[in-house]
Amino acid sequence: MAITGMDLEAAERLASSVDLYVDQIERVRQKLIERVNDLDWWGPDAQAFRADELSKVIQYAKQMSNSAEALATACRSNLSAQREVSKG
């Protein structure tokens, strides 16, 4: 017979860890923006680089952050559901 259920403490640790990763992603994103904007490079190529390449990084980091937040939310939702089932 298969056992089903969730290790509640492990799920809580996972959700908390993911929250930390989201914070780290945001810090990296901000640092990249600062570093690119601080680069001594001027003219049309520099503007294009900042507009095109930096905007891609910002977009991908935001997508990654949103996906990680969705993971943490799903984990917490399942955790909540498991707690309710465990009560009964």
Secondary structure, 3 states (H helix, E strand, C coil): CCCCCCCHHHHHHHHHHHHHHHHHHHHHHHHHHHHHHHCCCCCHHHHHHHHHHHHHHHHHHHHHHHHHHHHHHHHHHHHHHHHHHHHC
